[in-house]
Amino acid sequence: MRIKGNWNILKIFISGLTTAIFINYLFAGFVDVVINIDSLLTWLQNSGIDRMIKQMFK
């Protein structure tokens, strides 16, 4: 027995859902990288290493 119907709508839905999940994954990864860079820069500033780096390039 064969199921009749329009499968294009299901294909479009699955494609859209996959694209949305992929974009969400990329965005979450980008935000995670930005937060890690921000915490690294904050740590460098609080530890005093930034002053040593500034003195090296004067």
N, C-alpha and C positions, 0 to 999 in steps of 0.2 A: 504494500500500500504506500502510495506516494503522497506526501503532504503538498497541497497546492498553495500558492500564495506568492506574495511579493517579498523576496528575500533581500532586496536592495535596501529597504529601510533598516533591517537588522544589520546589514553590512556597514551602513553609514553610522548607525548607533555604536557599533563595536569599534569602528575606526575613530569616531569622535571621543569615545571613552578612553581608548588607548592613548590618543593624542593628549587629552586632558591629564591623564596620569603621568605621562612622560614630561609634560611642561611643569606640572607640580613637582616632580622629582628634581628637575633641573633648577627650578626656583628655590626649592628647599636647600639644595646643595650650595647654591650661590649665596644664600643668606647665611648658611653655616660657615662658609669660607670668610665672609665679611666679618662675622662675629668673632671668629678665631683671630683674624688679623687685628681687629680692634682690641681684643684682650691682650694680644702679644705686644702691641704698641703701648698699651696702658701699663703692662708689666715692665717694659723697657724704661718707660718714663719714671715709674715709681722706684725702680731699682737703682737708678742713677747711671745706668749704662749709656743713656742718651747723651749725658754730659761728656763722657769719655769719647764717644763717637764724634761729637761736635769738636772737641779739642784735637782729634786726629786729623780732621779736614780743615782746620784753620790755617 
